[in-house]
Each structure stands twice: as C-alpha cells, then as structure tokens.
Amino acid sequence: MTDPINIIAFQGVPGAYSHMSCAAVKPEMIPLACASFEEMILSVQEGRAGLAMVPVENSIAGRVTDIHHLLPESGLFIIAEHFQPVNHRLLAPKGASLDTLVEVHSHAQGLAQCRKRLHKLGLRQMVHPDTAGAAKDVAAWNDPKIGAIASSLAGEIYGLETLVENAEDAERNTTRFLVMSREAETPPLSDMAMLTTMVFTVRSVPAALYKALGGFATNGVNLTKLESYMRPGSSASAQFYVDVEGHIDSLAMQLAMEELRFYCEDGAVSILGTYPAGSARNAD
C-alpha cells in the first residue's frame, strides 16, 4: 500500500496540465486525480495525499476562478511554486479533420487561451470541467464533428489525433501552480530569492489599505501580486491576497508586517507560506 506522503493530488483526470506539473515537480510521487479543487484540497487535509498541485493563474486568461476563496480556509501551506508551459493542441478522433469539426470542448481557461484561433476556425465552444476530461469524453464519443483543446499527453492517453499544434493565441502561455502541504516548510533565511504569500483584511478606517501597504514601500519590499475579493458569506469587507518578494524572517519584511498588522484587525493577517521563487519567474 502506497504511503499517502508519497502521493500528490491534482484536479482533473490523467493528461491534465496539473498532472504534467506533478510529473515535472515531483516525479518521484504518485499523482492522484481529483474531480474538483475541493476534493484535491480535502485529500491533503485528510491525509490521503501529502501534497496538492494548485493552479492559481494563467499568463493569458488570468486567475483561476474561485481558487483564492479556497486557499485561506484550507489550512494548507504553500511550499513551492511552478510555472508550467501550456501548449494546447486541437485534438479529435481518428479520421476527423478541420473540415468535419463543428464544436470543440475544453476547460473555460483552455477555450479562453485559444479564443482567436477557435473563432477563426468557426468552431462552437463547449465548456468542460477540465481539458483532459474533455479529451477523454471526445475519445469516448468518437464523433468526427467534436474535438477538444488539451495537452499532447491527453492526446496520447486517450488516442486522439492532433489537428492543430500550438493552438493557443499567444506564445509562452504559462500557468502558475502552487505546491501545498499540511505543514509549513519555511526555508532558512539566505540569499535565495524567496516569495511570501499572505491574505489580510484591513480595519474600516479611511485609506486603510494605502497605509497598510505603506510599510512595504518604505522598507523596499516589492509586491508582485495584489488582489481583492469578497469572502464567502461576507459583504462587509474585502479580503486581500498578496505575493511579496522576500523572506518572512528578513528585517525589511518584519518591519513591513508590523505596519500591515497595525491597520488590520487582530488575527486578520494569515501567512500562507514563504517559499523559493520559481526558476522561471525572472526568465526572459
């Protein structure tokens, strides 16, 4: 029986880009396919998997819908980030062609990333829960009028032919993933490029967000991401999600955090993790 510590969970079915990311980051671990993001996170919370591979944003289509609502409440910690190149293919059953194709199925993100190409081909777009799941269903339907946008791995697994390679609208299409664990794994303070991710809610006072973030500016700490969203069940105040360059234990970060906490309610700042910056983050 496989020790759960050696299992990494992902959302989707075999052949998904999340599956490819698991193989790239943790090739020694066994990937566990999950039907939803909630199931993926729950598998780690309950000890059925040691890690989760969580997609958070795409360079073309933007952030993955609703995932930021799940992360703060999950109780899990970010221990690494990974940038997965996304090379979409237009797949179809054997014998199909661009002339026979009428509609294409994929995840909403996959369709959004290939929008111009699919519009030019005149194909009706149908949303699926995930890219590889669309490929699996298209293979099962075996209809020359129906294709899928998915990875080359999905095409291999489900026996589909590639009608169009590089179907995405922009070059260097990339999805950022976070590797999450039940336990925080904060590396020691060093010269290594680090990121710290946190969520917080400011007090209801004028210019609170401006003042709360002022400490990062005055201490030379760079924010690479700042997003706001309403917390489920609450319409009174927004929660902010922030990625910051730096180690949580550095002096500059500690000074910035002191000012941030001053403008937040007690317990309203949660550190989701301090982890090494991905090697592709500053790549040209």
C-alpha atoms as a printed R data frame, in Angstrom:
    type eleno elety resid chain resno       x      y       z
1   ATOM     1    CA   MET     A     1   0.000  0.000   0.000
2   ATOM     2    CA   THR     A     2   1.357  3.411  -1.013
3   ATOM     3    CA   ASP     A     3   2.178  5.761   1.836
4   ATOM     4    CA   PRO     A     4  -0.009  8.902   1.381
5   ATOM     5    CA   ILE     A     5   3.087 11.037   1.963
6   ATOM     6    CA   ASN     A     6   4.234  9.856  -1.480
7   ATOM     7    CA   ILE     A     7   1.022 10.952  -3.234
8   ATOM     8    CA   ILE     A     8   0.430 14.357  -4.850
9   ATOM     9    CA   ALA     A     9  -3.160 15.375  -5.634
10  ATOM    10    CA   PHE     A    10  -4.315 17.390  -8.636
11  ATOM    11    CA   GLN     A    11  -7.670 18.489 -10.035
12  ATOM    12    CA   GLY     A    12  -8.667 16.815 -13.271
13  ATOM    13    CA   VAL     A    13  -8.125 13.491 -14.989
14  ATOM    14    CA   PRO     A    14  -4.888 11.908 -16.281
15  ATOM    15    CA   GLY     A    15  -3.403 14.065 -19.020
16  ATOM    16    CA   ALA     A    16  -4.326 17.410 -17.423
17  ATOM    17    CA   TYR     A    17  -1.709 20.159 -17.239
18  ATOM    18    CA   SER     A    18  -1.884 19.757 -13.466
19  ATOM    19    CA   HIS     A    19  -0.894 16.113 -13.998
20  ATOM    20    CA   MET     A    20   2.040 17.246 -16.152
21  ATOM    21    CA   SER     A    21   3.062 19.700 -13.413
22  ATOM    22    CA   CYS     A    22   3.056 16.926 -10.814
23  ATOM    23    CA   ALA     A    23   5.392 14.883 -13.008
24  ATOM    24    CA   ALA     A    24   7.671 17.879 -13.569
25  ATOM    25    CA   VAL     A    25   7.954 18.964  -9.924
26  ATOM    26    CA   LYS     A    26   7.601 15.705  -8.020
27  ATOM    27    CA   PRO     A    27   8.373 12.849 -10.455
28  ATOM    28    CA   GLU     A    28   9.005 10.515  -7.515
29  ATOM    29    CA   MET     A    29   5.450 10.953  -6.216
30  ATOM    30    CA   ILE     A    30   2.289  9.196  -7.392
31  ATOM    31    CA   PRO     A    31  -0.290 11.601  -8.892
32  ATOM    32    CA   LEU     A    32  -3.854 11.387  -7.562
33  ATOM    33    CA   ALA     A    33  -6.600 12.665  -9.873
34  ATOM    34    CA   CYS     A    34  -9.426 14.555  -8.106
35  ATOM    35    CA   ALA     A    35 -12.792 15.600  -9.518
36  ATOM    36    CA   SER     A    36 -12.727 19.113  -8.013
37  ATOM    37    CA   PHE     A    37 -10.471 21.626  -6.291
38  ATOM    38    CA   GLU     A    38 -12.331 20.940  -3.056
39  ATOM    39    CA   GLU     A    39 -11.637 17.208  -3.308
40  ATOM    40    CA   MET     A    40  -7.975 17.890  -4.111
41  ATOM    41    CA   ILE     A    41  -7.545 20.052  -1.007
42  ATOM    42    CA   LEU     A    42  -9.562 17.659   1.143
43  ATOM    43    CA   SER     A    43  -7.314 14.750   0.150
44  ATOM    44    CA   VAL     A    44  -4.356 16.595   1.713
45  ATOM    45    CA   GLN     A    45  -6.331 17.804   4.733
46  ATOM    46    CA   GLU     A    46  -7.431 14.242   5.494
47  ATOM    47    CA   GLY     A    47  -4.002 12.715   4.919
48  ATOM    48    CA   ARG     A    48  -4.838 10.778   1.739
49  ATOM    49    CA   ALA     A    49  -2.157 12.755  -0.101
50  ATOM    50    CA   GLY     A    50   0.988 14.526   1.031
51  ATOM    51    CA   LEU     A    51   0.820 17.466  -1.390
52  ATOM    52    CA   ALA     A    52  -1.565 19.285  -3.716
53  ATOM    53    CA   MET     A    53  -0.716 20.885  -7.080
54  ATOM    54    CA   VAL     A    54  -2.898 24.002  -7.205
55  ATOM    55    CA   PRO     A    55  -3.270 26.197 -10.344
56  ATOM    56    CA   VAL     A    56  -3.721 29.869  -9.472
57  ATOM    57    CA   GLU     A    57  -3.240 31.933 -12.620
58  ATOM    58    CA   ASN     A    58  -2.520 31.800 -16.335
59  ATOM    59    CA   SER     A    59  -0.455 34.281 -18.313
60  ATOM    60    CA   ILE     A    60  -3.260 34.711 -20.882
61  ATOM    61    CA   ALA     A    61  -6.567 34.005 -19.135
62  ATOM    62    CA   GLY     A    62  -5.741 35.411 -15.699
63  ATOM    63    CA   ARG     A    63  -6.501 33.889 -12.303
64  ATOM    64    CA   VAL     A    64  -8.191 30.548 -11.890
65  ATOM    65    CA   THR     A    65 -11.781 31.234 -10.825
66  ATOM    66    CA   ASP     A    66 -12.612 30.771  -7.130
67  ATOM    67    CA   ILE     A    67  -9.309 29.148  -6.130
68  ATOM    68    CA   HIS     A    68  -8.383 32.129  -3.941
69  ATOM    69    CA   HIS     A    69 -11.519 31.550  -1.879
70  ATOM    70    CA   LEU     A    70 -10.344 28.028  -1.055
71  ATOM    71    CA   LEU     A    71  -6.711 28.674  -0.147
72  ATOM    72    CA   PRO     A    72  -7.101 30.804   3.024
73  ATOM    73    CA   GLU     A    73  -9.674 28.440   4.505
74  ATOM    74    CA   SER     A    74  -7.808 25.257   3.578
75  ATOM    75    CA   GLY     A    75  -5.324 25.290   6.446
76  ATOM    76    CA   LEU     A    76  -2.640 24.250   3.942
77  ATOM    77    CA   PHE     A    77   0.685 25.985   3.329
78  ATOM    78    CA   ILE     A    78   2.498 26.914   0.122
79  ATOM    79    CA   ILE     A    79   5.929 25.258  -0.066
80  ATOM    80    CA   ALA     A    80   6.835 25.876  -3.728
81  ATOM    81    CA   GLU     A    81   5.689 27.421  -6.990
82  ATOM    82    CA   HIS     A    82   5.941 26.005 -10.505
83  ATOM    83    CA   PHE     A    83   5.432 27.603 -13.908
84  ATOM    84    CA   GLN     A    84   4.049 25.040 -16.347
85  ATOM    85    CA   PRO     A    85   4.301 25.793 -20.083
86  ATOM    86    CA   VAL     A    86   0.899 25.295 -21.693
87  ATOM    87    CA   ASN     A    87   0.978 24.014 -25.268
88  ATOM    88    CA   HIS     A    88  -2.616 23.413 -26.284
89  ATOM    89    CA   ARG     A    89  -3.486 21.085 -29.124
90  ATOM    90    CA   LEU     A    90  -6.712 20.794 -31.045
91  ATOM    91    CA   LEU     A    91  -7.445 17.076 -30.733
92  ATOM    92    CA   ALA     A    92 -10.036 14.901 -32.449
93  ATOM    93    CA   PRO     A    93 -10.855 11.220 -33.021
94  ATOM    94    CA   LYS     A    94  -9.011  9.319 -35.724
95  ATOM    95    CA   GLY     A    95 -10.418 10.142 -39.160
96  ATOM    96    CA   ALA     A    96 -11.614 13.607 -38.170
97  ATOM    97    CA   SER     A    97 -10.320 16.758 -39.864
98  ATOM    98    CA   LEU     A    98 -10.747 20.524 -39.652
99  ATOM    99    CA   ASP     A    99 -13.416 20.146 -42.333
100 ATOM   100    CA   THR     A   100 -15.507 17.708 -40.286
101 ATOM   101    CA   LEU     A   101 -15.115 19.522 -36.952
102 ATOM   102    CA   VAL     A   102 -18.100 21.573 -35.728
103 ATOM   103    CA   GLU     A   103 -17.547 22.039 -31.987
104 ATOM   104    CA   VAL     A   104 -14.700 21.874 -29.509
105 ATOM   105    CA   HIS     A   105 -14.751 21.043 -25.777
106 ATOM   106    CA   SER     A   106 -12.327 22.189 -23.079
107 ATOM   107    CA   HIS     A   107 -11.997 23.891 -19.705
108 ATOM   108    CA   ALA     A   108 -13.060 27.545 -19.760
109 ATOM   109    CA   GLN     A   109  -9.411 28.569 -19.369
110 ATOM   110    CA   GLY     A   110  -8.346 26.391 -22.292
111 ATOM   111    CA   LEU     A   111 -11.042 27.877 -24.526
112 ATOM   112    CA   ALA     A   112 -10.145 31.412 -23.431
113 ATOM   113    CA   GLN     A   113  -6.483 30.814 -24.249
114 ATOM   114    CA   CYS     A   114  -7.380 29.654 -27.789
115 ATOM   115    CA   ARG     A   115 -10.276 32.047 -28.393
116 ATOM   116    CA   LYS     A   116  -8.946 33.756 -31.536
117 ATOM   117    CA   ARG     A   117  -7.869 30.501 -33.198
118 ATOM   118    CA   LEU     A   118 -11.192 28.787 -32.482
119 ATOM   119    CA   HIS     A   119 -13.157 31.807 -33.696
120 ATOM   120    CA   LYS     A   120 -11.167 31.826 -36.923
121 ATOM   121    CA   LEU     A   121 -11.953 28.129 -37.428
122 ATOM   122    CA   GLY     A   122 -15.642 28.796 -36.790
123 ATOM   123    CA   LEU     A   123 -15.936 26.166 -34.050
124 ATOM   124    CA   ARG     A   124 -18.667 26.155 -31.415
125 ATOM   125    CA   GLN     A   125 -17.075 26.232 -27.957
126 ATOM   126    CA   MET     A   126 -18.350 23.983 -25.158
127 ATOM   127    CA   VAL     A   127 -17.109 24.344 -21.561
128 ATOM   128    CA   HIS     A   128 -15.865 21.233 -19.755
129 ATOM   129    CA   PRO     A   129 -14.689 20.807 -16.135
130 ATOM   130    CA   ASP     A   130 -11.082 20.304 -17.337
131 ATOM   131    CA   THR     A   131  -9.017 19.991 -20.503
132 ATOM   132    CA   ALA     A   132  -8.036 16.327 -20.170
133 ATOM   133    CA   GLY     A   133 -11.596 15.378 -19.200
134 ATOM   134    CA   ALA     A   134 -12.758 16.953 -22.445
135 ATOM   135    CA   ALA     A   135 -10.235 14.838 -24.359
136 ATOM   136    CA   LYS     A   136 -11.408 11.703 -22.548
137 ATOM   137    CA   ASP     A   137 -15.044 12.386 -23.411
138 ATOM   138    CA   VAL     A   138 -14.279 13.275 -27.031
139 ATOM   139    CA   ALA     A   139 -12.459  9.954 -27.394
140 ATOM   140    CA   ALA     A   140 -15.455  8.118 -25.910
141 ATOM   141    CA   TRP     A   141 -17.939  9.907 -28.202
142 ATOM   142    CA   ASN     A   142 -15.754  9.161 -31.259
143 ATOM   143    CA   ASP     A   143 -17.616 11.755 -33.314
144 ATOM   144    CA   PRO     A   144 -15.620 13.441 -36.140
145 ATOM   145    CA   LYS     A   145 -17.633 16.621 -35.552
146 ATOM   146    CA   ILE     A   146 -16.393 17.049 -31.962
147 ATOM   147    CA   GLY     A   147 -12.844 17.907 -30.848
148 ATOM   148    CA   ALA     A   148 -11.042 19.001 -27.696
149 ATOM   149    CA   ILE     A   149  -8.443 21.524 -26.604
150 ATOM   150    CA   ALA     A   150  -5.987 19.683 -24.369
151 ATOM   151    CA   SER     A   151  -2.359 18.640 -23.904
152 ATOM   152    CA   SER     A   152  -0.271 16.303 -26.029
153 ATOM   153    CA   LEU     A   153  -0.236 13.934 -23.042
154 ATOM   154    CA   ALA     A   154  -4.036 13.817 -23.050
155 ATOM   155    CA   GLY     A   155  -3.980 13.059 -26.772
156 ATOM   156    CA   GLU     A   156  -1.597 10.155 -26.192
157 ATOM   157    CA   ILE     A   157  -3.553  8.752 -23.241
158 ATOM   158    CA   TYR     A   158  -6.941  8.853 -24.994
159 ATOM   159    CA   GLY     A   159  -5.814  8.007 -28.527
160 ATOM   160    CA   LEU     A   160  -6.730 11.284 -30.231
161 ATOM   161    CA   GLU     A   161  -5.082 12.844 -33.270
162 ATOM   162    CA   THR     A   162  -3.621 16.356 -33.333
163 ATOM   163    CA   LEU     A   163  -5.301 18.623 -35.875
164 ATOM   164    CA   VAL     A   164  -3.602 21.850 -34.730
165 ATOM   165    CA   GLU     A   165  -0.420 22.198 -32.664
166 ATOM   166    CA   ASN     A   166   0.210 25.383 -30.689
167 ATOM   167    CA   ALA     A   167  -3.481 26.266 -30.725
168 ATOM   168    CA   GLU     A   168  -3.128 28.998 -28.071
169 ATOM   169    CA   ASP     A   169  -3.380 32.635 -29.149
170 ATOM   170    CA   ALA     A   170  -0.144 33.818 -27.510
171 ATOM   171    CA   GLU     A   171   3.358 32.434 -27.290
172 ATOM   172    CA   ARG     A   172   4.800 31.429 -23.925
173 ATOM   173    CA   ASN     A   173   1.417 30.535 -22.469
174 ATOM   174    CA   THR     A   174   2.159 29.555 -18.869
175 ATOM   175    CA   THR     A   175   0.161 28.521 -15.818
176 ATOM   176    CA   ARG     A   176   1.464 29.195 -12.330
177 ATOM   177    CA   PHE     A   177   0.940 26.416  -9.799
178 ATOM   178    CA   LEU     A   178   1.401 26.362  -6.027
179 ATOM   179    CA   VAL     A   179   2.533 23.200  -4.257
180 ATOM   180    CA   MET     A   180   0.678 22.979  -0.945
181 ATOM   181    CA   SER     A   181   1.195 20.871   2.174
182 ATOM   182    CA   ARG     A   182  -0.368 20.383   5.610
183 ATOM   183    CA   GLU     A   183   2.848 21.613   7.214
184 ATOM   184    CA   ALA     A   184   4.710 24.844   6.515
185 ATOM   185    CA   GLU     A   185   8.238 24.349   5.181
186 ATOM   186    CA   THR     A   186   9.880 27.755   5.570
187 ATOM   187    CA   PRO     A   187  13.478 27.645   4.296
188 ATOM   188    CA   PRO     A   188  16.147 29.327   6.435
189 ATOM   189    CA   LEU     A   189  16.927 32.955   5.712
190 ATOM   190    CA   SER     A   190  19.525 33.158   2.906
191 ATOM   191    CA   ASP     A   191  20.376 34.987  -0.315
192 ATOM   192    CA   MET     A   192  17.977 32.776  -2.264
193 ATOM   193    CA   ALA     A   193  15.119 34.610  -3.998
194 ATOM   194    CA   MET     A   194  12.012 33.992  -1.903
195 ATOM   195    CA   LEU     A   195   8.308 34.785  -2.018
196 ATOM   196    CA   THR     A   196   5.846 35.183   0.826
197 ATOM   197    CA   THR     A   197   2.120 34.840   0.223
198 ATOM   198    CA   MET     A   198  -0.471 36.171   2.662
199 ATOM   199    CA   VAL     A   199  -4.104 37.179   2.974
200 ATOM   200    CA   PHE     A   200  -5.402 40.003   5.162
201 ATOM   201    CA   THR     A   201  -8.403 42.201   5.908
202 ATOM   202    CA   VAL     A   202  -7.866 45.845   6.845
203 ATOM   203    CA   ARG     A   203  -9.740 47.781   9.512
204 ATOM   204    CA   SER     A   204 -12.587 50.020   8.395
205 ATOM   205    CA   VAL     A   205 -10.777 53.358   8.504
206 ATOM   206    CA   PRO     A   206 -10.097 55.891   5.726
207 ATOM   207    CA   ALA     A   207  -7.161 54.956   3.426
208 ATOM   208    CA   ALA     A   208  -6.520 51.804   5.463
209 ATOM   209    CA   LEU     A   209  -5.217 49.775   2.506
210 ATOM   210    CA   TYR     A   210  -2.909 52.581   1.383
211 ATOM   211    CA   LYS     A   211  -1.483 52.909   4.882
212 ATOM   212    CA   ALA     A   212  -1.275 49.146   5.447
213 ATOM   213    CA   LEU     A   213   0.821 48.681   2.326
214 ATOM   214    CA   GLY     A   214   2.989 51.714   3.025
215 ATOM   215    CA   GLY     A   215   5.353 49.661   5.155
216 ATOM   216    CA   PHE     A   216   6.314 47.501   2.180
217 ATOM   217    CA   ALA     A   217   7.205 50.573   0.124
218 ATOM   218    CA   THR     A   218   9.208 52.326   2.860
219 ATOM   219    CA   ASN     A   219  11.158 49.139   3.606
220 ATOM   220    CA   GLY     A   220  11.929 48.331  -0.026
221 ATOM   221    CA   VAL     A   221   9.776 45.206  -0.209
222 ATOM   222    CA   ASN     A   222   8.263 44.558  -3.653
223 ATOM   223    CA   LEU     A   223   4.674 43.356  -4.075
224 ATOM   224    CA   THR     A   224   4.319 41.156  -7.164
225 ATOM   225    CA   LYS     A   225   0.606 40.486  -6.786
226 ATOM   226    CA   LEU     A   226  -2.290 42.210  -5.028
227 ATOM   227    CA   GLU     A   227  -5.876 41.072  -5.477
228 ATOM   228    CA   SER     A   228  -9.077 41.725  -3.580
229 ATOM   229    CA   TYR     A   229 -12.190 39.603  -3.369
230 ATOM   230    CA   MET     A   230 -15.223 39.276  -1.163
231 ATOM   231    CA   ARG     A   231 -15.095 36.470   1.373
232 ATOM   232    CA   PRO     A   232 -17.875 33.882   1.092
233 ATOM   233    CA   GLY     A   233 -20.756 34.856   3.368
234 ATOM   234    CA   SER     A   234 -19.440 38.378   3.938
235 ATOM   235    CA   SER     A   235 -20.278 41.581   2.087
236 ATOM   236    CA   ALA     A   236 -18.889 43.993   4.662
237 ATOM   237    CA   SER     A   237 -15.189 43.868   3.849
238 ATOM   238    CA   ALA     A   238 -12.863 42.605   1.160
239 ATOM   239    CA   GLN     A   239 -10.013 40.210   1.730
240 ATOM   240    CA   PHE     A   240  -6.684 40.913   0.051
241 ATOM   241    CA   TYR     A   241  -4.347 38.297  -1.396
242 ATOM   242    CA   VAL     A   242  -0.689 39.369  -1.727
243 ATOM   243    CA   ASP     A   243   2.520 37.880  -3.104
244 ATOM   244    CA   VAL     A   244   5.614 39.642  -1.798
245 ATOM   245    CA   GLU     A   245   9.261 39.265  -2.763
246 ATOM   246    CA   GLY     A   246  11.192 38.378   0.371
247 ATOM   247    CA   HIS     A   247  11.578 36.039   3.307
248 ATOM   248    CA   ILE     A   248   9.146 36.426   6.194
249 ATOM   249    CA   ASP     A   249  12.056 36.486   8.678
250 ATOM   250    CA   SER     A   250  14.022 39.282   6.969
251 ATOM   251    CA   LEU     A   251  14.255 42.591   8.838
252 ATOM   252    CA   ALA     A   252  12.608 44.543   5.999
253 ATOM   253    CA   MET     A   253   9.704 42.116   5.906
254 ATOM   254    CA   GLN     A   254   9.253 42.160   9.676
255 ATOM   255    CA   LEU     A   255   9.065 45.966   9.680
256 ATOM   256    CA   ALA     A   256   6.588 45.924   6.787
257 ATOM   257    CA   MET     A   257   4.464 43.294   8.528
258 ATOM   258    CA   GLU     A   258   4.388 45.348  11.732
259 ATOM   259    CA   GLU     A   259   2.818 48.244   9.852
260 ATOM   260    CA   LEU     A   260   0.426 45.957   7.968
261 ATOM   261    CA   ARG     A   261  -0.850 44.375  11.191
262 ATOM   262    CA   PHE     A   262  -1.372 47.810  12.752
263 ATOM   263    CA   TYR     A   263  -4.056 48.545  10.144
264 ATOM   264    CA   CYS     A   264  -5.684 45.097  10.338
265 ATOM   265    CA   GLU     A   265  -7.911 43.548  12.968
266 ATOM   266    CA   ASP     A   266  -6.269 41.101  15.374
267 ATOM   267    CA   GLY     A   267  -5.768 37.772  13.631
268 ATOM   268    CA   ALA     A   268  -6.739 39.213  10.237
269 ATOM   269    CA   VAL     A   269  -3.325 38.528   8.649
270 ATOM   270    CA   SER     A   270  -2.584 34.946   7.606
271 ATOM   271    CA   ILE     A   271   0.745 33.825   6.139
272 ATOM   272    CA   LEU     A   272   0.116 31.095   3.570
273 ATOM   273    CA   GLY     A   273   3.790 30.353   3.056
274 ATOM   274    CA   THR     A   274   7.345 31.506   2.430
275 ATOM   275    CA   TYR     A   275   8.945 29.538  -0.400
276 ATOM   276    CA   PRO     A   276  11.643 29.728  -3.106
277 ATOM   277    CA   ALA     A   277  10.798 31.759  -6.197
278 ATOM   278    CA   GLY     A   278  10.271 29.525  -9.243
279 ATOM   279    CA   SER     A   279  13.224 29.333 -11.638
280 ATOM   280    CA   ALA     A   280  11.068 30.626 -14.499
281 ATOM   281    CA   ARG     A   281   9.860 33.708 -12.597
282 ATOM   282    CA   ASN     A   282  12.539 36.063 -13.905
283 ATOM   283    CA   ALA     A   283  13.260 34.260 -17.150
284 ATOM   284    CA   ASP     A   284  13.319 36.405 -20.270
